[in-house]
Amino acid sequence: MTRSPIIFLTSGTVSANIRRMSLSHVAIIGLWDNATQLAEDIGVKSSSVRKWRQRGKVPSEHWTAIVRAAQVKNKHLTIDMLAKSQPARNARAA
């Protein structure tokens, strides 16, 4: 049984293999239970987060806030992970 990178990311422990993996921006948004929670944590409208999820891409100007919010929630996420993450190719299907 293979595990989703999300499981590893939320555990607070990231192996070297997971660090090298490219996550989608949709998967990173999925670290939060819903768009509203992420939006509240980073100070944007929930509709913005939903649009990012639909597009499959988080605007880079919000990366630092997302990383800080993830750290507060004990989720392992770094700027490097966001920078290496892959925008979803077909976000609407995700």
Buried (B, 14 or more C-beta within 10 A) or exposed (E): EEEEBBEBBBEEEBEEEBEEBEBBBBBBBBBBEEBBBBBBBBEBEBEBBBEBBEBBBBEEEBBEBBBEBBEEBEBBBBEEBBEEBBEBEEBEEB
